[in-house]
Amino acid sequence: MRKSAPQSMFRDGAGSLALIAGIVAVTSAFVPFIGDFVAVPTGVIAVISGWIGLGRAVDGTASNGREAVIGAALGGAGLFVVFLTFAATAV
């Protein structure tokens, strides 16, 4: 008889999503045209899910608060780079 894997009591999905979306946002922010359409939604997702993940880490229901903060910071940096490119190219 097979034993199932033990279930984790932590809810780490939001922090992990924030980190992945933040990495995608900051790397795609430097691609000239397509990056704008990718970096903005993933940056917003990274910031929101990072905020949720940090709240869960503070409550004690998640164990990856550092990942959530890094993901939110990377998402914000990606949004900032896109904003700077829009401001630099606007005439």
PDB file with one MODEL, atoms N, CA, C and O in Angstrom:
MODEL        1
ATOM      1  N   MET A   1       0.828  -1.175   0.000  1.00  0.00           N
ATOM      2  CA  MET A   1       0.000   0.000   0.000  1.00  0.00           C
ATOM      3  C   MET A   1       0.880   1.249   0.000  1.00  0.00           C
ATOM      4  O   MET A   1       1.809   1.367   0.799  1.00  0.00           O
ATOM      5  N   ARG A   2       0.572   2.183  -0.912  1.00  0.00           N
ATOM      6  CA  ARG A   2       1.367   3.391  -1.030  1.00  0.00           C
ATOM      7  C   ARG A   2       0.885   4.436  -0.040  1.00  0.00           C
ATOM      8  O   ARG A   2      -0.312   4.620   0.177  1.00  0.00           O
ATOM      9  N   LYS A   3       1.838   5.099   0.537  1.00  0.00           N
ATOM     10  CA  LYS A   3       1.503   6.218   1.410  1.00  0.00           C
ATOM     11  C   LYS A   3       1.540   7.492   0.590  1.00  0.00           C
ATOM     12  O   LYS A   3       2.413   7.666  -0.260  1.00  0.00           O
ATOM     13  N   SER A   4       0.608   8.368   0.840  1.00  0.00           N
ATOM     14  CA  SER A   4       0.604   9.642   0.138  1.00  0.00           C
ATOM     15  C   SER A   4       1.606  10.589   0.802  1.00  0.00           C
ATOM     16  O   SER A   4       1.954  10.432   1.972  1.00  0.00           O
ATOM     17  N   ALA A   5       2.047  11.552   0.042  1.00  0.00           N
ATOM     18  CA  ALA A   5       2.997  12.527   0.559  1.00  0.00           C
ATOM     19  C   ALA A   5       2.319  13.378   1.625  1.00  0.00           C
ATOM     20  O   ALA A   5       1.132  13.682   1.515  1.00  0.00           O
ATOM     21  N   PRO A   6       3.064  13.761   2.648  1.00  0.00           N
ATOM     22  CA  PRO A   6       2.450  14.597   3.686  1.00  0.00           C
ATOM     23  C   PRO A   6       2.080  15.973   3.141  1.00  0.00           C
ATOM     24  O   PRO A   6       2.828  16.562   2.361  1.00  0.00           O
ATOM     25  N   GLN A   7       0.960  16.462   3.543  1.00  0.00           N
ATOM     26  CA  GLN A   7       0.486  17.771   3.102  1.00  0.00           C
ATOM     27  C   GLN A   7       1.156  18.864   3.940  1.00  0.00           C
ATOM     28  O   GLN A   7       1.280  18.749   5.159  1.00  0.00           O
ATOM     29  N   SER A   8       1.573  19.906   3.264  1.00  0.00           N
ATOM     30  CA  SER A   8       2.183  21.034   3.950  1.00  0.00           C
ATOM     31  C   SER A   8       1.088  21.935   4.510  1.00  0.00           C
ATOM     32  O   SER A   8       0.042  22.127   3.889  1.00  0.00           O
ATOM     33  N   MET A   9       1.344  22.474   5.676  1.00  0.00           N
ATOM     34  CA  MET A   9       0.347  23.361   6.268  1.00  0.00           C
ATOM     35  C   MET A   9       0.536  24.809   5.819  1.00  0.00           C
ATOM     36  O   MET A   9      -0.258  25.681   6.173  1.00  0.00           O
ATOM     37  N   PHE A  10       1.584  25.061   5.041  1.00  0.00           N
ATOM     38  CA  PHE A  10       1.847  26.410   4.574  1.00  0.00           C
ATOM     39  C   PHE A  10       1.198  26.660   3.217  1.00  0.00           C
ATOM     40  O   PHE A  10       1.053  25.748   2.404  1.00  0.00           O
ATOM     41  N   ARG A  11       0.814  27.908   2.992  1.00  0.00           N
ATOM     42  CA  ARG A  11       0.214  28.332   1.720  1.00  0.00           C
ATOM     43  C   ARG A  11       1.208  29.254   1.031  1.00  0.00           C
ATOM     44  O   ARG A  11       1.132  30.477   1.154  1.00  0.00           O
ATOM     45  N   ASP A  12       2.145  28.647   0.302  1.00  0.00           N
ATOM     46  CA  ASP A  12       3.248  29.379  -0.297  1.00  0.00           C
ATOM     47  C   ASP A  12       3.030  29.752  -1.756  1.00  0.00           C
ATOM     48  O   ASP A  12       3.957  30.250  -2.395  1.00  0.00           O
ATOM     49  N   GLY A  13       1.867  29.535  -2.294  1.00  0.00           N
ATOM     50  CA  GLY A  13       1.631  29.768  -3.712  1.00  0.00           C
ATOM     51  C   GLY A  13       1.756  31.221  -4.125  1.00  0.00           C
ATOM     52  O   GLY A  13       2.308  31.512  -5.187  1.00  0.00           O
ATOM     53  N   ALA A  14       1.263  32.127  -3.322  1.00  0.00           N
ATOM     54  CA  ALA A  14       1.288  33.546  -3.693  1.00  0.00           C
ATOM     55  C   ALA A  14       2.715  34.086  -3.732  1.00  0.00           C
ATOM     56  O   ALA A  14       3.057  34.859  -4.627  1.00  0.00           O
ATOM     57  N   GLY A  15       3.538  33.694  -2.785  1.00  0.00           N
ATOM     58  CA  GLY A  15       4.925  34.150  -2.781  1.00  0.00           C
ATOM     59  C   GLY A  15       5.715  33.598  -3.946  1.00  0.00           C
ATOM     60  O   GLY A  15       6.529  34.306  -4.540  1.00  0.00           O
ATOM     61  N   SER A  16       5.483  32.339  -4.278  1.00  0.00           N
ATOM     62  CA  SER A  16       6.166  31.735  -5.419  1.00  0.00           C
ATOM     63  C   SER A  16       5.712  32.372  -6.726  1.00  0.00           C
ATOM     64  O   SER A  16       6.526  32.624  -7.615  1.00  0.00           O
ATOM     65  N   LEU A  17       4.414  32.631  -6.841  1.00  0.00           N
ATOM     66  CA  LEU A  17       3.897  33.312  -8.031  1.00  0.00           C
ATOM     67  C   LEU A  17       4.497  34.705  -8.158  1.00  0.00           C
ATOM     68  O   LEU A  17       4.821  35.138  -9.264  1.00  0.00           O
ATOM     69  N   ALA A  18       4.647  35.406  -7.051  1.00  0.00           N
ATOM     70  CA  ALA A  18       5.229  36.746  -7.085  1.00  0.00           C
ATOM     71  C   ALA A  18       6.665  36.703  -7.584  1.00  0.00           C
ATOM     72  O   ALA A  18       7.069  37.547  -8.384  1.00  0.00           O
ATOM     73  N   LEU A  19       7.437  35.730  -7.122  1.00  0.00           N
ATOM     74  CA  LEU A  19       8.828  35.638  -7.551  1.00  0.00           C
ATOM     75  C   LEU A  19       8.932  35.321  -9.035  1.00  0.00           C
ATOM     76  O   LEU A  19       9.723  35.940  -9.747  1.00  0.00           O
ATOM     77  N   ILE A  20       8.147  34.370  -9.505  1.00  0.00           N
ATOM     78  CA  ILE A  20       8.200  33.993 -10.919  1.00  0.00           C
ATOM     79  C   ILE A  20       7.722  35.143 -11.802  1.00  0.00           C
ATOM     80  O   ILE A  20       8.361  35.465 -12.804  1.00  0.00           O
ATOM     81  N   ALA A  21       6.601  35.761 -11.433  1.00  0.00           N
ATOM     82  CA  ALA A  21       6.080  36.873 -12.231  1.00  0.00           C
ATOM     83  C   ALA A  21       7.020  38.072 -12.187  1.00  0.00           C
ATOM     84  O   ALA A  21       7.144  38.786 -13.183  1.00  0.00           O
ATOM     85  N   GLY A  22       7.680  38.310 -11.068  1.00  0.00           N
ATOM     86  CA  GLY A  22       8.629  39.409 -10.969  1.00  0.00           C
ATOM     87  C   GLY A  22       9.840  39.202 -11.854  1.00  0.00           C
ATOM     88  O   GLY A  22      10.329  40.145 -12.476  1.00  0.00           O
ATOM     89  N   ILE A  23      10.329  37.968 -11.913  1.00  0.00           N
ATOM     90  CA  ILE A  23      11.463  37.674 -12.790  1.00  0.00           C
ATOM     91  C   ILE A  23      11.066  37.871 -14.247  1.00  0.00           C
ATOM     92  O   ILE A  23      11.822  38.453 -15.025  1.00  0.00           O
ATOM     93  N   VAL A  24       9.885  37.388 -14.617  1.00  0.00           N
ATOM     94  CA  VAL A  24       9.412  37.564 -15.998  1.00  0.00           C
ATOM     95  C   VAL A  24       9.225  39.042 -16.316  1.00  0.00           C
ATOM     96  O   VAL A  24       9.564  39.489 -17.412  1.00  0.00           O
ATOM     97  N   ALA A  25       8.692  39.794 -15.374  1.00  0.00           N
ATOM     98  CA  ALA A  25       8.439  41.220 -15.621  1.00  0.00           C
ATOM     99  C   ALA A  25       9.724  41.998 -15.817  1.00  0.00           C
ATOM    100  O   ALA A  25       9.826  42.806 -16.740  1.00  0.00           O
ATOM    101  N   VAL A  26      10.698  41.766 -14.967  1.00  0.00           N
ATOM    102  CA  VAL A  26      11.922  42.574 -15.066  1.00  0.00           C
ATOM    103  C   VAL A  26      12.773  42.158 -16.271  1.00  0.00           C
ATOM    104  O   VAL A  26      13.467  42.995 -16.849  1.00  0.00           O
ATOM    105  N   THR A  27      12.732  40.897 -16.653  1.00  0.00           N
ATOM    106  CA  THR A  27      13.502  40.503 -17.834  1.00  0.00           C
ATOM    107  C   THR A  27      12.819  40.924 -19.130  1.00  0.00           C
ATOM    108  O   THR A  27      13.492  41.277 -20.099  1.00  0.00           O
ATOM    109  N   SER A  28      11.500  40.889 -19.156  1.00  0.00           N
ATOM    110  CA  SER A  28      10.806  41.283 -20.388  1.00  0.00           C
ATOM    111  C   SER A  28      10.654  42.798 -20.509  1.00  0.00           C
ATOM    112  O   SER A  28      10.269  43.287 -21.571  1.00  0.00           O
ATOM    113  N   ALA A  29      10.938  43.534 -19.474  1.00  0.00           N
ATOM    114  CA  ALA A  29      10.822  44.993 -19.541  1.00  0.00           C
ATOM    115  C   ALA A  29      11.863  45.598 -20.467  1.00  0.00           C
ATOM    116  O   ALA A  29      11.678  46.713 -20.956  1.00  0.00           O
ATOM    117  N   PHE A  30      12.944  44.890 -20.715  1.00  0.00           N
ATOM    118  CA  PHE A  30      14.012  45.419 -21.560  1.00  0.00           C
ATOM    119  C   PHE A  30      13.841  45.064 -23.025  1.00  0.00           C
ATOM    120  O   PHE A  30      14.639  45.502 -23.854  1.00  0.00           O
ATOM    121  N   VAL A  31      12.818  44.280 -23.370  1.00  0.00           N
ATOM    122  CA  VAL A  31      12.521  43.980 -24.769  1.00  0.00           C
ATOM    123  C   VAL A  31      11.678  45.140 -25.296  1.00  0.00           C
ATOM    124  O   VAL A  31      10.655  45.466 -24.693  1.00  0.00           O
ATOM    125  N   PRO A  32      12.076  45.771 -26.400  1.00  0.00           N
ATOM    126  CA  PRO A  32      11.474  47.051 -26.786  1.00  0.00           C
ATOM    127  C   PRO A  32       9.958  47.084 -26.962  1.00  0.00           C
ATOM    128  O   PRO A  32       9.307  47.904 -26.316  1.00  0.00           O
ATOM    129  N   PHE A  33       9.374  46.254 -27.786  1.00  0.00           N
ATOM    130  CA  PHE A  33       7.946  46.423 -28.063  1.00  0.00           C
ATOM    131  C   PHE A  33       7.093  45.364 -27.366  1.00  0.00           C
ATOM    132  O   PHE A  33       6.093  45.694 -26.729  1.00  0.00           O
ATOM    133  N   ILE A  34       7.469  44.141 -27.481  1.00  0.00           N
ATOM    134  CA  ILE A  34       6.675  43.058 -26.901  1.00  0.00           C
ATOM    135  C   ILE A  34       6.776  43.061 -25.381  1.00  0.00           C
ATOM    136  O   ILE A  34       5.837  42.662 -24.692  1.00  0.00           O
ATOM    137  N   GLY A  35       7.896  43.503 -24.867  1.00  0.00           N
ATOM    138  CA  GLY A  35       8.087  43.545 -23.423  1.00  0.00           C
ATOM    139  C   GLY A  35       7.094  44.429 -22.706  1.00  0.00           C
ATOM    140  O   GLY A  35       6.750  44.172 -21.552  1.00  0.00           O
ATOM    141  N   ASP A  36       6.627  45.478 -23.383  1.00  0.00           N
ATOM    142  CA  ASP A  36       5.650  46.363 -22.758  1.00  0.00           C
ATOM    143  C   ASP A  36       4.335  45.639 -22.489  1.00  0.00           C
ATOM    144  O   ASP A  36       3.684  45.878 -21.472  1.00  0.00           O
ATOM    145  N   PHE A  37       3.955  44.769 -23.389  1.00  0.00           N
ATOM    146  CA  PHE A  37       2.693  44.044 -23.218  1.00  0.00           C
ATOM    147  C   PHE A  37       2.819  42.865 -22.262  1.00  0.00           C
ATOM    148  O   PHE A  37       1.814  42.353 -21.768  1.00  0.00           O
ATOM    149  N   VAL A  38       4.036  42.438 -22.004  1.00  0.00           N
ATOM    150  CA  VAL A  38       4.256  41.328 -21.087  1.00  0.00           C
ATOM    151  C   VAL A  38       4.625  41.844 -19.690  1.00  0.00           C
ATOM    152  O   VAL A  38       4.163  41.305 -18.684  1.00  0.00           O
ATOM    153  N   ALA A  39       5.446  42.873 -19.634  1.00  0.00           N
ATOM    154  CA  ALA A  39       5.979  43.342 -18.359  1.00  0.00           C
ATOM    155  C   ALA A  39       4.925  44.017 -17.487  1.00  0.00           C
ATOM    156  O   ALA A  39       4.957  43.879 -16.265  1.00  0.00           O
ATOM    157  N   VAL A  40       4.008  44.731 -18.089  1.00  0.00           N
ATOM    158  CA  VAL A  40       3.006  45.442 -17.279  1.00  0.00           C
ATOM    159  C   VAL A  40       2.064  44.465 -16.558  1.00  0.00           C
ATOM    160  O   VAL A  40       1.911  44.580 -15.342  1.00  0.00           O
ATOM    161  N   PRO A  41       1.426  43.510 -17.254  1.00  0.00           N
ATOM    162  CA  PRO A  41       0.545  42.598 -16.519  1.00  0.00           C
ATOM    163  C   PRO A  41       1.287  41.716 -15.515  1.00  0.00           C
ATOM    164  O   PRO A  41       0.801  41.488 -14.407  1.00  0.00           O
ATOM    165  N   THR A  42       2.471  41.217 -15.904  1.00  0.00           N
ATOM    166  CA  THR A  42       3.191  40.374 -14.959  1.00  0.00           C
ATOM    167  C   THR A  42       3.754  41.177 -13.792  1.00  0.00           C
ATOM    168  O   THR A  42       3.876  40.652 -12.685  1.00  0.00           O
ATOM    169  N   GLY A  43       4.094  42.428 -14.022  1.00  0.00           N
ATOM    170  CA  GLY A  43       4.538  43.283 -12.919  1.00  0.00           C
ATOM    171  C   GLY A  43       3.426  43.552 -11.925  1.00  0.00           C
ATOM    172  O   GLY A  43       3.642  43.523 -10.713  1.00  0.00           O
ATOM    173  N   VAL A  44       2.232  43.815 -12.443  1.00  0.00           N
ATOM    174  CA  VAL A  44       1.079  44.032 -11.553  1.00  0.00           C
ATOM    175  C   VAL A  44       0.754  42.760 -10.784  1.00  0.00           C
ATOM    176  O   VAL A  44       0.467  42.814  -9.588  1.00  0.00           O
ATOM    177  N   ILE A  45       0.796  41.606 -11.467  1.00  0.00           N
ATOM    178  CA  ILE A  45       0.538  40.329 -10.792  1.00  0.00           C
ATOM    179  C   ILE A  45       1.587  40.079  -9.715  1.00  0.00           C
ATOM    180  O   ILE A  45       1.258  39.604  -8.628  1.00  0.00           O
ATOM    181  N   ALA A  46       2.852  40.398 -10.010  1.00  0.00           N
ATOM    182  CA  ALA A  46       3.923  40.187  -9.036  1.00  0.00           C
ATOM    183  C   ALA A  46       3.736  41.059  -7.799  1.00  0.00           C
ATOM    184  O   ALA A  46       3.936  40.595  -6.677  1.00  0.00           O
ATOM    185  N   VAL A  47       3.358  42.305  -7.997  1.00  0.00           N
ATOM    186  CA  VAL A  47       3.186  43.205  -6.852  1.00  0.00           C
ATOM    187  C   VAL A  47       1.997  42.767  -6.000  1.00  0.00           C
ATOM    188  O   VAL A  47       2.092  42.741  -4.773  1.00  0.00           O
ATOM    189  N   ILE A  48       0.886  42.426  -6.638  1.00  0.00           N
ATOM    190  CA  ILE A  48      -0.310  42.039  -5.877  1.00  0.00           C
ATOM    191  C   ILE A  48      -0.091  40.713  -5.155  1.00  0.00           C
ATOM    192  O   ILE A  48      -0.407  40.591  -3.971  1.00  0.00           O
ATOM    193  N   SER A  49       0.448  39.720  -5.861  1.00  0.00           N
ATOM    194  CA  SER A  49       0.644  38.433  -5.199  1.00  0.00           C
ATOM    195  C   SER A  49       1.771  38.501  -4.165  1.00  0.00           C
ATOM    196  O   SER A  49       1.748  37.757  -3.185  1.00  0.00           O
ATOM    197  N   GLY A  50       2.743  39.369  -4.364  1.00  0.00           N
ATOM    198  CA  GLY A  50       3.765  39.576  -3.341  1.00  0.00           C
ATOM    199  C   GLY A  50       3.186  40.173  -2.076  1.00  0.00           C
ATOM    200  O   GLY A  50       3.574  39.802  -0.968  1.00  0.00           O
ATOM    201  N   TRP A  51       2.257  41.098  -2.246  1.00  0.00           N
ATOM    202  CA  TRP A  51       1.595  41.689  -1.098  1.00  0.00           C
ATOM    203  C   TRP A  51       0.774  40.642  -0.350  1.00  0.00           C
ATOM    204  O   TRP A  51       0.798  40.589   0.880  1.00  0.00           O
ATOM    205  N   ILE A  52       0.057  39.817  -1.090  1.00  0.00           N
ATOM    206  CA  ILE A  52      -0.731  38.745  -0.477  1.00  0.00           C
ATOM    207  C   ILE A  52       0.192  37.746   0.214  1.00  0.00           C
ATOM    208  O   ILE A  52      -0.075  37.330   1.341  1.00  0.00           O
ATOM    209  N   GLY A  53       1.285  37.355  -0.463  1.00  0.00           N
ATOM    210  CA  GLY A  53       2.219  36.402   0.125  1.00  0.00           C
ATOM    211  C   GLY A  53       2.894  36.935   1.369  1.00  0.00           C
ATOM    212  O   GLY A  53       3.122  36.184   2.317  1.00  0.00           O
ATOM    213  N   LEU A  54       3.220  38.221   1.385  1.00  0.00           N
ATOM    214  CA  LEU A  54       3.808  38.809   2.583  1.00  0.00           C
ATOM    215  C   LEU A  54       2.815  38.831   3.731  1.00  0.00           C
ATOM    216  O   LEU A  54       3.180  38.576   4.879  1.00  0.00           O
ATOM    217  N   GLY A  55       1.549  39.136   3.423  1.00  0.00           N
ATOM    218  CA  GLY A  55       0.527  39.100   4.468  1.00  0.00           C
ATOM    219  C   GLY A  55       0.355  37.708   5.051  1.00  0.00           C
ATOM    220  O   GLY A  55       0.162  37.551   6.257  1.00  0.00           O
ATOM    221  N   ARG A  56       0.426  36.691   4.187  1.00  0.00           N
ATOM    222  CA  ARG A  56       0.332  35.314   4.683  1.00  0.00           C
ATOM    223  C   ARG A  56       1.548  34.948   5.517  1.00  0.00           C
ATOM    224  O   ARG A  56       1.422  34.219   6.501  1.00  0.00           O
ATOM    225  N   ALA A  57       2.729  35.441   5.141  1.00  0.00           N
ATOM    226  CA  ALA A  57       3.935  35.147   5.908  1.00  0.00           C
ATOM    227  C   ALA A  57       3.892  35.805   7.277  1.00  0.00           C
ATOM    228  O   ALA A  57       4.337  35.223   8.266  1.00  0.00           O
ATOM    229  N   VAL A  58       3.360  37.011   7.331  1.00  0.00           N
ATOM    230  CA  VAL A  58       3.236  37.697   8.617  1.00  0.00           C
ATOM    231  C   VAL A  58       2.234  36.973   9.526  1.00  0.00           C
ATOM    232  O   VAL A  58       2.437  36.878  10.736  1.00  0.00           O
ATOM    233  N   ASP A  59       1.143  36.461   8.923  1.00  0.00           N
ATOM    234  CA  ASP A  59       0.155  35.714   9.692  1.00  0.00           C
ATOM    235  C   ASP A  59       0.664  34.356  10.147  1.00  0.00           C
ATOM    236  O   ASP A  59       0.119  33.773  11.083  1.00  0.00           O
ATOM    237  N   GLY A  60       1.698  33.850   9.497  1.00  0.00           N
ATOM    238  CA  GLY A  60       2.238  32.544   9.845  1.00  0.00           C
ATOM    239  C   GLY A  60       1.673  31.412   9.015  1.00  0.00           C
ATOM    240  O   GLY A  60       1.964  30.248   9.290  1.00  0.00           O
ATOM    241  N   THR A  61       0.866  31.723   8.001  1.00  0.00           N
ATOM    242  CA  THR A  61       0.306  30.667   7.165  1.00  0.00           C
ATOM    243  C   THR A  61       1.166  30.380   5.942  1.00  0.00           C
ATOM    244  O   THR A  61       0.864  29.456   5.186  1.00  0.00           O
ATOM    245  N   ALA A  62       2.233  31.152   5.728  1.00  0.00           N
ATOM    246  CA  ALA A  62       3.164  30.912   4.623  1.00  0.00           C
ATOM    247  C   ALA A  62       4.584  30.989   5.168  1.00  0.00           C
ATOM    248  O   ALA A  62       4.844  31.647   6.175  1.00  0.00           O
ATOM    249  N   SER A  63       5.490  30.310   4.489  1.00  0.00           N
ATOM    250  CA  SER A  63       6.876  30.277   4.963  1.00  0.00           C
ATOM    251  C   SER A  63       7.839  30.980   4.023  1.00  0.00           C
ATOM    252  O   SER A  63       9.049  30.933   4.242  1.00  0.00           O
ATOM    253  N   ASN A  64       7.337  31.628   2.986  1.00  0.00           N
ATOM    254  CA  ASN A  64       8.244  32.240   2.002  1.00  0.00           C
ATOM    255  C   ASN A  64       7.999  33.741   1.862  1.00  0.00           C
ATOM    256  O   ASN A  64       7.757  34.241   0.763  1.00  0.00           O
ATOM    257  N   GLY A  65       8.064  34.433   2.957  1.00  0.00           N
ATOM    258  CA  GLY A  65       7.884  35.880   2.929  1.00  0.00           C
ATOM    259  C   GLY A  65       8.986  36.597   2.168  1.00  0.00           C
ATOM    260  O   GLY A  65       8.745  37.625   1.535  1.00  0.00           O
ATOM    261  N   ARG A  66      10.197  36.052   2.230  1.00  0.00           N
ATOM    262  CA  ARG A  66      11.311  36.663   1.508  1.00  0.00           C
ATOM    263  C   ARG A  66      11.095  36.575   0.008  1.00  0.00           C
ATOM    264  O   ARG A  66      11.366  37.536  -0.713  1.00  0.00           O
ATOM    265  N   GLU A  67      10.610  35.429  -0.476  1.00  0.00           N
ATOM    266  CA  GLU A  67      10.314  35.290  -1.902  1.00  0.00           C
ATOM    267  C   GLU A  67       9.230  36.265  -2.329  1.00  0.00           C
ATOM    268  O   GLU A  67       9.296  36.828  -3.422  1.00  0.00           O
ATOM    269  N   ALA A  68       8.234  36.468  -1.478  1.00  0.00           N
ATOM    270  CA  ALA A  68       7.146  37.386  -1.809  1.00  0.00           C
ATOM    271  C   ALA A  68       7.655  38.815  -1.927  1.00  0.00           C
ATOM    272  O   ALA A  68       7.257  39.543  -2.836  1.00  0.00           O
ATOM    273  N   VAL A  69       8.526  39.218  -1.022  1.00  0.00           N
ATOM    274  CA  VAL A  69       9.057  40.584  -1.059  1.00  0.00           C
ATOM    275  C   VAL A  69       9.957  40.785  -2.273  1.00  0.00           C
ATOM    276  O   VAL A  69       9.883  41.817  -2.940  1.00  0.00           O
ATOM    277  N   ILE A  70      10.810  39.797  -2.562  1.00  0.00           N
ATOM    278  CA  ILE A  70      11.697  39.906  -3.717  1.00  0.00           C
ATOM    279  C   ILE A  70      10.883  39.939  -5.005  1.00  0.00           C
ATOM    280  O   ILE A  70      11.190  40.713  -5.911  1.00  0.00           O
ATOM    281  N   GLY A  71       9.847  39.103  -5.095  1.00  0.00           N
ATOM    282  CA  GLY A  71       8.997  39.095  -6.282  1.00  0.00           C
ATOM    283  C   GLY A  71       8.267  40.411  -6.474  1.00  0.00           C
ATOM    284  O   GLY A  71       8.174  40.913  -7.594  1.00  0.00           O
ATOM    285  N   ALA A  72       7.746  40.979  -5.385  1.00  0.00           N
ATOM    286  CA  ALA A  72       7.063  42.270  -5.487  1.00  0.00           C
ATOM    287  C   ALA A  72       8.035  43.370  -5.884  1.00  0.00           C
ATOM    288  O   ALA A  72       7.679  44.256  -6.662  1.00  0.00           O
ATOM    289  N   ALA A  73       9.257  43.327  -5.362  1.00  0.00           N
ATOM    290  CA  ALA A  73      10.255  44.336  -5.725  1.00  0.00           C
ATOM    291  C   ALA A  73      10.661  44.212  -7.186  1.00  0.00           C
ATOM    292  O   ALA A  73      10.823  45.222  -7.871  1.00  0.00           O
ATOM    293  N   LEU A  74      10.829  42.977  -7.676  1.00  0.00           N
ATOM    294  CA  LEU A  74      11.170  42.784  -9.081  1.00  0.00           C
ATOM    295  C   LEU A  74      10.022  43.224  -9.994  1.00  0.00           C
ATOM    296  O   LEU A  74      10.259  43.812 -11.050  1.00  0.00           O
ATOM    297  N   GLY A  75       8.793  42.944  -9.593  1.00  0.00           N
ATOM    298  CA  GLY A  75       7.640  43.402 -10.368  1.00  0.00           C
ATOM    299  C   GLY A  75       7.563  44.915 -10.412  1.00  0.00           C
ATOM    300  O   GLY A  75       7.281  45.494 -11.462  1.00  0.00           O
ATOM    301  N   GLY A  76       7.809  45.552  -9.292  1.00  0.00           N
ATOM    302  CA  GLY A  76       7.833  47.014  -9.257  1.00  0.00           C
ATOM    303  C   GLY A  76       8.962  47.584 -10.090  1.00  0.00           C
ATOM    304  O   GLY A  76       8.794  48.615 -10.741  1.00  0.00           O
ATOM    305  N   ALA A  77      10.110  46.925 -10.077  1.00  0.00           N
ATOM    306  CA  ALA A  77      11.237  47.381 -10.900  1.00  0.00           C
ATOM    307  C   ALA A  77      10.918  47.236 -12.382  1.00  0.00           C
ATOM    308  O   ALA A  77      11.272  48.100 -13.185  1.00  0.00           O
ATOM    309  N   GLY A  78      10.253  46.152 -12.744  1.00  0.00           N
ATOM    310  CA  GLY A  78       9.846  45.975 -14.141  1.00  0.00           C
ATOM    311  C   GLY A  78       8.866  47.042 -14.577  1.00  0.00           C
ATOM    312  O   GLY A  78       8.977  47.575 -15.680  1.00  0.00           O
ATOM    313  N   LEU A  79       7.905  47.360 -13.721  1.00  0.00           N
ATOM    314  CA  LEU A  79       6.957  48.425 -14.038  1.00  0.00           C
ATOM    315  C   LEU A  79       7.659  49.774 -14.147  1.00  0.00           C
ATOM    316  O   LEU A  79       7.299  50.595 -14.990  1.00  0.00           O
ATOM    317  N   PHE A  80       8.652  50.004 -13.303  1.00  0.00           N
ATOM    318  CA  PHE A  80       9.393  51.260 -13.343  1.00  0.00           C
ATOM    319  C   PHE A  80      10.187  51.392 -14.639  1.00  0.00           C
ATOM    320  O   PHE A  80      10.247  52.476 -15.219  1.00  0.00           O
ATOM    321  N   VAL A  81      10.793  50.303 -15.096  1.00  0.00           N
ATOM    322  CA  VAL A  81      11.550  50.338 -16.351  1.00  0.00           C
ATOM    323  C   VAL A  81      10.622  50.620 -17.527  1.00  0.00           C
ATOM    324  O   VAL A  81      10.969  51.391 -18.422  1.00  0.00           O
ATOM    325  N   VAL A  82       9.451  50.002 -17.529  1.00  0.00           N
ATOM    326  CA  VAL A  82       8.482  50.259 -18.598  1.00  0.00           C
ATOM    327  C   VAL A  82       8.024  51.715 -18.553  1.00  0.00           C
ATOM    328  O   VAL A  82       7.884  52.352 -19.597  1.00  0.00           O
ATOM    329  N   PHE A  83       7.790  52.245 -17.354  1.00  0.00           N
ATOM    330  CA  PHE A  83       7.405  53.647 -17.226  1.00  0.00           C
ATOM    331  C   PHE A  83       8.503  54.574 -17.748  1.00  0.00           C
ATOM    332  O   PHE A  83       8.217  55.560 -18.427  1.00  0.00           O
ATOM    333  N   LEU A  84       9.757  54.253 -17.430  1.00  0.00           N
ATOM    334  CA  LEU A  84      10.846  55.083 -17.930  1.00  0.00           C
ATOM    335  C   LEU A  84      10.968  55.045 -19.444  1.00  0.00           C
ATOM    336  O   LEU A  84      11.259  56.066 -20.067  1.00  0.00           O
ATOM    337  N   THR A  85      10.751  53.893 -20.036  1.00  0.00           N
ATOM    338  CA  THR A  85      10.818  53.824 -21.510  1.00  0.00           C
ATOM    339  C   THR A  85       9.662  54.576 -22.149  1.00  0.00           C
ATOM    340  O   THR A  85       9.832  55.210 -23.190  1.00  0.00           O
ATOM    341  N   PHE A  86       8.484  54.510 -21.530  1.00  0.00           N
ATOM    342  CA  PHE A  86       7.360  55.298 -22.052  1.00  0.00           C
ATOM    343  C   PHE A  86       7.650  56.790 -21.921  1.00  0.00           C
ATOM    344  O   PHE A  86       7.379  57.555 -22.847  1.00  0.00           O
ATOM    345  N   ALA A  87       8.189  57.206 -20.801  1.00  0.00           N
ATOM    346  CA  ALA A  87       8.482  58.619 -20.592  1.00  0.00           C
ATOM    347  C   ALA A  87       9.595  59.104 -21.509  1.00  0.00           C
ATOM    348  O   ALA A  87       9.575  60.253 -21.952  1.00  0.00           O
ATOM    349  N   ALA A  88      10.555  58.253 -21.796  1.00  0.00           N
ATOM    350  CA  ALA A  88      11.675  58.659 -22.653  1.00  0.00           C
ATOM    351  C   ALA A  88      11.258  58.733 -24.132  1.00  0.00           C
ATOM    352  O   ALA A  88      11.803  59.532 -24.893  1.00  0.00           O
ATOM    353  N   THR A  89      10.308  57.912 -24.523  1.00  0.00           N
ATOM    354  CA  THR A  89       9.927  57.894 -25.949  1.00  0.00           C
ATOM    355  C   THR A  89       8.732  58.771 -26.242  1.00  0.00           C
ATOM    356  O   THR A  89       8.408  58.982 -27.410  1.00  0.00           O
ATOM    357  N   ALA A  90       8.069  59.288 -25.233  1.00  0.00           N
ATOM    358  CA  ALA A  90       6.915  60.164 -25.470  1.00  0.00           C
ATOM    359  C   ALA A  90       7.404  61.533 -25.960  1.00  0.00           C
ATOM    360  O   ALA A  90       8.358  62.104 -25.430  1.00  0.00           O
ATOM    361  N   VAL A  91       6.732  62.022 -26.963  1.00  0.00           N
ATOM    362  CA  VAL A  91       7.148  63.305 -27.523  1.00  0.00           C
ATOM    363  C   VAL A  91       6.132  64.369 -27.187  1.00  0.00           C
ATOM    364  O   VAL A  91       6.300  65.527 -27.570  1.00  0.00           O
TER     365      VAL A  91
ENDMDL
END
